[in-house]
């Protein structure tokens, strides 16, 4: 049931305006903080969003992953999928 709820939340994000979508992603990220296993999912979703050109959404996801586990910052600096965000790593 929880997987279905998460899927529905992610699908709903696809149909919202970019600003509202970024805010929804932030809420989703905060909700997932209780489960560190989801950090890899946040990181991977940031990669996908970045490749789709959704840079603000990707930045929010990546920011949460990096704040909770510094390893993701190191990985991201070498991940070609996140290259469009490399200039904004100062903020992360």
KOLMIPA-110190 format. One line per 3 residues: for each residue z, y, x of N, C-alpha, C, O. Coordinates in nm, 3 decimals, padded with zeros to 5 digits. Example, Ala and Ser with C-alpha at 12.3 -4.5 7.8 and 13.67 -1.06 7.14 Angstrom:
00.780/-00.569/01.319/00.780/-00.450/01.230/00.780/-00.330/01.320/00.846/-00.332/01.424  00.708/-00.225/01.285/00.714/-00.106/01.367/00.787/00.003/01.290/00.804/00.114/01.341
//
This chain:
00.000/-00.119/00.083/00.000/00.000/00.000/00.000/00.125/00.087/-00.069/00.223/00.056  00.078/00.122/00.196/00.085/00.240/00.283/-00.050/00.268/00.348/-00.088/00.384/00.365  -00.123/00.163/00.383/-00.256/00.179/00.443/-00.350/00.245/00.343/-00.430/00.330/00.381
-00.342/00.205/00.216/-00.426/00.264/00.114/-00.394/00.412/00.096/-00.485/00.493/00.082  -00.267/00.446/00.096/-00.225/00.585/00.084/-00.279/00.667/00.200/-00.329/00.778/00.180  -00.269/00.614/00.322/-00.320/00.684/00.439/-00.471/00.703/00.430/-00.522/00.809/00.464
-00.540/00.600/00.385/-00.685/00.608/00.371/-00.724/00.715/00.270/-00.815/00.794/00.294  -00.654/00.717/00.157/-00.684/00.818/00.055/-00.657/00.959/00.107/-00.732/01.051/00.076  -00.551/00.975/00.185/-00.522/01.106/00.244/-00.633/01.148/00.337/-00.679/01.262/00.332
-00.678/01.058/00.423/-00.785/01.091/00.517/-00.915/01.122/00.444/-00.987/01.214/00.483  -00.945/01.047/00.338/-01.066/01.076/00.261/-01.058/01.212/00.193/-01.157/01.284/00.185  -00.941/01.248/00.145/-00.925/01.378/00.080/-00.948/01.492/00.179/-00.995/01.599/00.141
-00.914/01.468/00.305/-00.936/01.571/00.407/-01.084/01.600/00.428/-01.120/01.710/00.470  -01.168/01.504/00.401/-01.312/01.520/00.422/-01.374/01.616/00.321/-01.484/01.666/00.344  -01.305/01.642/00.211/-01.363/01.723/00.105/-01.294/01.857/00.086/-01.312/01.922/-00.017
-01.217/01.899/00.182/-01.149/02.028/00.172/-01.211/02.128/00.267/-01.284/02.091/00.359  -01.183/02.255/00.245/-01.233/02.361/00.332/-01.174/02.344/00.472/-01.064/02.291/00.485  -01.245/02.390/00.577/-01.197/02.368/00.714/-01.054/02.416/00.741/-00.977/02.344/00.804
-01.016/02.535/00.694/-00.882/02.586/00.720/-00.778/02.500/00.648/-00.677/02.461/00.707  -00.804/02.472/00.522/-00.711/02.388/00.446/-00.706/02.249/00.507/-00.602/02.183/00.508  -00.819/02.205/00.557/-00.826/02.073/00.619/-00.740/02.069/00.745/-00.668/01.972/00.768
-00.748/02.172/00.828/-00.667/02.178/00.949/-00.519/02.178/00.914/-00.439/02.112/00.981  -00.483/02.250/00.810/-00.343/02.253/00.767/-00.299/02.116/00.716/-00.187/02.072/00.743  -00.387/02.048/00.642/-00.356/01.914/00.593/-00.337/01.817/00.708/-00.249/01.730/00.705
-00.420/01.832/00.810/-00.408/01.747/00.928/-00.274/01.769/00.995/-00.211/01.675/01.041  -00.230/01.895/01.000/-00.101/01.925/01.060/00.011/01.856/00.983/00.102/01.798/01.044  00.004/01.861/00.852/00.105/01.795/00.770/00.101/01.644/00.794/00.206/01.580/00.807
-00.019/01.588/00.798/-00.034/01.445/00.824/00.024/01.408/00.960/00.092/01.306/00.974  -00.003/01.491/01.059/00.047/01.464/01.194/00.199/01.468/01.198/00.263/01.381/01.259  00.257/01.566/01.133/00.403/01.577/01.129/00.462/01.454/01.060/00.563/01.400/01.104
00.398/01.411/00.951/00.448/01.294/00.879/00.442/01.168/00.965/00.523/01.077/00.947  00.347/01.164/01.056/00.333/01.043/01.138/00.424/01.042/01.260/00.428/00.943/01.333  00.497/01.150/01.282/00.583/01.157/01.400/00.691/01.050/01.400/00.739/01.009/01.506
00.728/01.004/01.283/00.831/00.901/01.275/00.783/00.768/01.331/00.864/00.680/01.360  00.653/00.754/01.347/00.596/00.627/01.394/00.512/00.653/01.520/00.394/00.682/01.509  00.573/00.641/01.638/00.500/00.669/01.762/00.376/00.583/01.782/00.286/00.620/01.859
00.368/00.470/01.714/00.249/00.386/01.726/00.126/00.457/01.672/00.013/00.420/01.705  00.148/00.557/01.588/00.035/00.630/01.531/-00.022/00.736/01.626/-00.124/00.798/01.595  00.042/00.758/01.739/-00.009/00.857/01.833/-00.149/00.822/01.882/-00.234/00.909/01.897
-00.173/00.695/01.906/-00.306/00.653/01.950/-00.409/00.681/01.841/-00.523/00.717/01.870  -00.368/00.664/01.716/-00.458/00.694/01.605/-00.489/00.843/01.600/-00.604/00.882/01.579  -00.387/00.926/01.618/-00.410/01.070/01.620/-00.507/01.108/01.732/-00.598/01.189/01.712
-00.488/01.050/01.848/-00.575/01.078/01.963/-00.718/01.036/01.932/-00.812/01.112/01.956  -00.734/00.915/01.879/-00.869/00.866/01.849/-00.936/00.947/01.739/-01.056/00.973/01.746  -00.861/00.988/01.639/-00.917/01.073/01.535/-00.959/01.208/01.592/-01.060/01.264/01.551
-00.882/01.259/01.688/-00.921/01.384/01.754/-01.055/01.367/01.825/-01.139/01.457/01.822  -01.074/01.254/01.888/-01.202/01.226/01.955/-01.317/01.227/01.854/-01.421/01.288/01.878  -01.297/01.158/01.742/-01.402/01.150/01.640/-01.431/01.288/01.581/-01.547/01.327/01.568
-01.325/01.362/01.547/-01.344/01.496/01.490/-01.418/01.586/01.587/-01.504/01.664/01.547  -01.384/01.576/01.713/-01.449/01.657/01.815/-01.599/01.628/01.821/-01.681/01.719/01.829  -01.633/01.502/01.816/-01.774/01.462/01.819/-01.848/01.506/01.694/-01.970/01.527/01.698
-01.778/01.521/01.583/-01.838/01.568/01.458/-01.845/01.720/01.451/-01.897/01.777/01.355  -01.791/01.787/01.553/-01.793/01.934/01.555/-01.677/01.999/01.484/-01.675/02.121/01.468  -01.581/01.921/01.441/-01.462/01.973/01.373/-01.356/02.005/01.478/-01.252/01.938/01.486
-01.382/02.106/01.558/-01.298/02.133/01.675/-01.156/02.176/01.640/-01.062/02.136/01.708  -01.139/02.256/01.536/-01.004/02.300/01.500/-00.918/02.182/01.453/-00.801/02.172/01.488  -00.978/02.095/01.374/-00.906/01.977/01.326/-00.873/01.887/01.444/-00.761/01.835/01.455
-00.970/01.868/01.533/-00.948/01.784/01.651/-00.836/01.841/01.737/-00.753/01.767/01.790  -00.835/01.974/01.751/-00.733/02.038/01.834/-00.593/02.016/01.777/-00.498/01.994/01.852  -00.580/02.020/01.645/-00.450/01.999/01.582/-00.402/01.856/01.608/-00.288/01.834/01.646
-00.491/01.760/01.586/-00.454/01.620/01.607/-00.415/01.596/01.753/-00.312/01.535/01.782  -00.498/01.644/01.843/-00.473/01.623/01.985/-00.345/01.693/02.030/-00.270/01.639/02.112  -00.321/01.809/01.978/-00.200/01.884/02.013/-00.074/01.804/01.981/00.017/01.798/02.063
-00.069/01.744/01.863/00.048/01.665/01.827/00.063/01.543/01.917/00.173/01.511/01.961  -00.048/01.476/01.943/-00.041/01.358/02.030/00.009/01.396/02.169/00.092/01.326/02.227  -00.041/01.509/02.222/-00.002/01.553/02.357/00.143/01.599/02.364/00.212/01.576/02.463
00.189/01.664/02.258/00.328/01.711/02.258/00.427/01.596/02.255/00.536/01.605/02.311  00.389/01.488/02.189/00.480/01.375/02.176/00.471/01.276/02.291/00.564/01.201/02.318  00.356/01.277/02.358/00.339/01.186/02.472/00.243/01.252/02.570/00.123/01.260/02.544
00.295/01.299/02.681/00.217/01.373/02.781/00.102/01.291/02.839/00.009/01.346/02.896  00.109/01.160/02.824/00.001/01.073/02.873/-00.132/01.108/02.808/-00.236/01.099/02.872  -00.127/01.147/02.682/-00.251/01.179/02.611/-00.318/01.304/02.667/-00.441/01.316/02.663
-00.242/01.396/02.719/-00.301/01.515/02.782/-00.382/01.475/02.905/-00.492/01.526/02.926  -00.327/01.386/02.985/-00.396/01.338/03.105/-00.523/01.263/03.064/-00.629/01.283/03.123  -00.512/01.176/02.964/-00.629/01.102/02.916/-00.737/01.195/02.863/-00.856/01.177/02.890
-00.694/01.296/02.787/-00.789/01.387/02.724/-00.868/01.468/02.826/-00.985/01.502/02.803  -00.805/01.500/02.938/-00.875/01.579/03.041/-00.986/01.500/03.109/-01.066/01.557/03.183  -00.991/01.370/03.084/-01.094/01.286/03.144/-01.181/01.219/03.038/-01.268/01.138/03.070
-01.159/01.253/02.912/-01.230/01.189/02.801/-01.349/01.275/02.761/-01.332/01.386/02.709  -01.469/01.225/02.784/-01.591/01.299/02.754/-01.603/01.333/02.605/-01.665/01.433/02.569  -01.544/01.252/02.520/-01.548/01.280/02.376/-01.478/01.411/02.343/-01.510/01.476/02.243
-01.383/01.449/02.426/-01.305/01.571/02.402/-01.350/01.690/02.487/-01.284/01.793/02.490  -01.461/01.675/02.553/-01.510/01.780/02.644/-01.518/01.918/02.577/-01.486/02.018/02.641  -01.561/01.927/02.450/-01.564/02.060/02.386/-01.427/02.128/02.377/-01.419/02.249/02.357
-01.321/02.052/02.391/-01.185/02.109/02.383/-01.124/02.137/02.520/-01.016/02.195/02.528  -01.190/02.098/02.625/-01.130/02.112/02.759/-01.088/02.255/02.788/-00.984/02.276/02.850  -01.165/02.353/02.745/-01.130/02.493/02.773/-01.002/02.536/02.698/-00.936/02.631/02.737
-00.969/02.466/02.592/-00.851/02.504/02.514/-00.727/02.424/02.553/-00.625/02.433/02.485  -00.734/02.348/02.661/-00.619/02.267/02.701/-00.501/02.350/02.747/-00.389/02.300/02.753  -00.522/02.474/02.780/-00.410/02.562/02.816/-00.315/02.574/02.699/-00.194/02.581/02.717
-00.372/02.576/02.578/-00.291/02.589/02.456/-00.216/02.462/02.423/-00.113/02.466/02.355  -00.267/02.347/02.470/-00.204/02.219/02.437/-00.094/02.197/02.533/-00.025/02.095/02.525
//
